[in-house]
Structures are given as C-alpha cells and as structure tokens.
C-alpha cells in the first residue's frame, strides 16, 4: 500500500534541505541523513551502505516528528533502542511547536546527543 504524504509542502521542502545539509556531498556515498515519511509521521534516519556491498542501505532511526493536522503543530519523539519504542521528547520546552524549523533546531541541539551531525 502506498502511503500519501500528509504534511505541509513547505515542511517537506524544509526537511529535504535539512537532510541534505547534514552530510557533505563528497561523503554521501558513505553516509546519508534521510527522512522517511508515512502519512503525518517523519522518521529521521542515518543511512549507511550494507556491509556486503549488495547496493542496499541500512537505516538507523533516531528521531520521529509527528504532525497534528488539527492543531497544526509538530511533536518530537526519540527512539529507545532497548525497548524499540518511540518516546515523547521532553528535554526542552520546544518539544511541541507549530514550526518545523523549531523542531529541527531541537533535533540539531538535542542535549542528549542522540544524533551528532558534527561527527561527519
């Protein structure tokens, strides 16, 4: 079943640009930051080539952004590897904002260092 993207077009464009800005172009054959969209949920992943060299990529999810269409706001969730569940991100007061830009700024900041874009 094909999923329709149900997020605002401006937020989709901002997400694409944000992902592209996280890794230098000359390293994108080794690592990429991707957003996988399913309805109103956006999963941010670090993607790397499979070890076997079969042309596939493996994905390590680290954050999920969920859009509430009625309230027109984004909610941020972090992934807990031990439980395999998403948890509401509440480390700073902007975990719920109406703005995709503020939510992505929190992903960049993330005090827990779940995602470290400066290591690429």
Protein Blocks (a to p, Z undefined) as FASTA:
>chain_A
ZZddfbdfklmmmmmmmmmmmpcfklmmmbccddddehjaccdddddddfklnopacddd
fbdcdddfklopacdddddfknopacddfkbfklpcfbfklmmmmmmnomnomaafklZZ
